[in-house]
Amino acid sequence: MHVNDIYRYLFRLTRDRRQAEDLTQETFFRAYASLDDYHGEKVRPWLFKVAYHAFVDWHRKQKRRPVDYVGSVPERLDASAVDPADQLVNQELWEAASACLERLPEKQRQVILLSAMQFSYAEMAEVLGIELADVKRSLFRGRQKMRQLWKEEGL
């Protein structure tokens, strides 16, 4: 039921289709393995918390590995788009937004992504393991910084 949302979240974090698929699988494997730790709270935030921790573990491992330049080449454009001009504009906007998002501190980036996926403040705090006030502060500052970066890019 939540596979697609988890995948989209992880794809936005990794920007790699295959890695997002692997982390999605890892998320559900970890969730299944830790069902004893599930205490009846809402399933969606709990799964996102598991996904976040899977991403953090993967990210830490990546820092220790050398950069793979071949793997970082973008994949081909979506062939299902009808109008190439619309596709190009959408791709450029997505790349600009992604570039701005990448320049944010990690906590602000996470909160903005979770907010875009319709999480409540309380659910974001639970997923990230931070205080509710910290979620609100990070979201406010992250949005401000995104606006500033967006203006600097002239978009």
C-alpha positions as CSV (number, residue, x, y, z in Angstrom):
1,M,0.0,0.0,0.0
2,H,2.9,2.4,0.8
3,V,5.5,1.0,-1.6
4,N,5.2,3.8,-4.2
5,D,5.4,6.6,-1.6
6,I,8.5,5.0,0.0
7,Y,10.1,4.5,-3.4
8,R,9.4,8.2,-4.4
9,Y,10.9,9.4,-1.1
10,L,14.0,7.3,-1.5
11,F,14.3,8.2,-5.2
12,R,14.3,11.9,-4.3
13,L,17.0,11.2,-1.7
14,T,19.3,9.0,-3.9
15,R,18.4,10.3,-7.4
16,D,19.1,6.8,-8.6
17,R,16.3,4.5,-9.7
18,R,18.1,1.3,-9.0
19,Q,19.3,2.4,-5.6
20,A,15.8,3.6,-4.6
21,E,14.4,0.2,-5.6
22,D,17.1,-1.5,-3.5
23,L,16.5,0.8,-0.5
24,T,12.7,0.2,-0.8
25,Q,13.2,-3.5,-0.7
26,E,15.6,-3.0,2.3
27,T,13.0,-0.9,4.0
28,F,10.3,-3.5,3.8
29,F,12.7,-6.2,4.8
30,R,13.7,-4.3,7.9
31,A,10.1,-3.5,8.7
32,Y,9.2,-7.2,8.5
33,A,12.2,-8.1,10.6
34,S,11.3,-5.6,13.2
35,L,7.5,-6.2,13.5
36,D,8.1,-7.0,17.2
37,D,9.1,-3.4,17.7
38,Y,5.9,-2.1,16.0
39,H,3.5,-1.0,18.8
40,G,0.4,-0.1,16.8
41,E,1.4,3.4,15.8
42,K,0.5,4.7,12.4
43,V,2.0,2.5,9.7
44,R,3.0,5.1,7.2
45,P,5.3,7.2,9.5
46,W,6.8,4.1,10.9
47,L,7.7,2.8,7.4
48,F,9.1,6.2,6.5
49,K,11.2,6.1,9.6
50,V,12.5,2.7,8.6
51,A,13.2,4.0,5.1
52,Y,15.0,7.1,6.5
53,H,17.3,4.9,8.6
54,A,18.0,2.6,5.6
55,F,18.9,5.7,3.6
56,V,21.2,7.0,6.3
57,D,23.0,3.6,6.6
58,W,23.4,3.5,2.8
59,H,24.6,7.1,2.7
60,R,27.3,6.4,5.4
61,K,28.5,3.4,3.4
62,Q,28.7,5.6,0.2
63,K,30.9,8.1,1.9
64,R,33.5,5.4,2.4
65,R,33.5,4.3,-1.3
66,P,35.2,6.0,-4.2
67,V,32.9,8.0,-6.5
68,D,31.4,6.0,-9.4
69,Y,31.2,8.5,-12.3
70,V,29.6,6.1,-14.7
71,G,26.8,5.4,-12.2
72,S,26.1,9.1,-11.8
73,V,25.3,9.7,-15.4
74,P,21.6,10.5,-15.7
75,E,19.4,7.9,-17.2
76,R,17.6,8.5,-20.5
77,L,14.6,10.7,-20.6
78,D,11.1,9.4,-20.0
79,A,9.9,8.0,-23.3
80,S,6.2,8.3,-22.3
81,A,6.2,12.1,-22.5
82,V,4.2,13.3,-25.5
83,D,5.6,16.8,-26.0
84,P,9.5,17.0,-26.0
85,A,9.3,20.7,-25.2
86,D,7.1,20.2,-22.1
87,Q,9.4,17.3,-21.1
88,L,12.5,19.5,-21.4
89,V,10.9,22.4,-19.4
90,N,9.8,19.9,-16.7
91,Q,13.2,18.3,-16.6
92,E,14.9,21.7,-16.3
93,L,12.6,22.8,-13.5
94,W,13.1,19.5,-11.7
95,E,16.9,19.8,-12.0
96,A,16.9,23.3,-10.7
97,A,14.6,22.4,-7.8
98,S,16.8,19.4,-7.0
99,A,20.0,21.5,-7.2
100,C,18.4,24.0,-4.7
101,L,17.3,21.2,-2.5
102,E,20.7,19.6,-2.5
103,R,22.2,22.8,-1.1
104,L,20.1,22.7,2.0
105,P,21.3,21.1,5.2
106,E,20.2,17.5,5.6
107,K,17.5,18.1,8.2
108,Q,15.9,20.8,6.2
109,R,16.0,18.7,3.1
110,Q,14.4,15.7,4.8
111,V,11.6,17.9,6.3
112,I,10.8,19.5,3.0
113,L,10.6,16.1,1.3
114,L,8.4,14.7,4.0
115,S,6.2,17.8,3.9
116,A,5.8,17.4,0.1
117,M,4.5,13.9,0.8
118,Q,1.7,15.2,3.0
119,F,3.2,14.2,6.4
120,S,2.0,16.1,9.5
121,Y,4.5,17.9,11.7
122,A,4.1,15.1,14.4
123,E,4.7,12.4,11.8
124,M,7.8,14.2,10.5
125,A,9.1,14.5,14.0
126,E,8.5,10.7,14.5
127,V,10.2,9.7,11.3
128,L,13.3,11.9,11.8
129,G,13.5,11.3,15.6
130,I,13.5,15.1,16.4
131,E,11.3,17.4,18.4
132,L,8.1,18.9,16.9
133,A,9.5,22.5,17.3
134,D,12.7,21.4,15.5
135,V,10.5,20.2,12.6
136,K,8.6,23.5,12.3
137,R,11.8,25.5,12.6
138,S,13.6,23.3,10.0
139,L,10.7,23.5,7.6
140,F,10.4,27.3,7.9
141,R,14.1,27.8,7.4
142,G,14.3,25.3,4.6
143,R,11.5,26.9,2.7
144,Q,13.1,30.3,3.2
145,K,16.4,29.0,1.9
146,M,14.8,27.3,-1.1
147,R,13.1,30.6,-2.1
148,Q,16.4,32.4,-1.7
149,L,18.3,29.9,-3.8
150,W,15.5,29.9,-6.4
151,K,15.8,33.7,-6.7
152,E,19.6,33.5,-6.9
153,E,19.3,31.0,-9.8
154,G,17.0,33.5,-11.6
155,L,14.0,31.1,-11.8
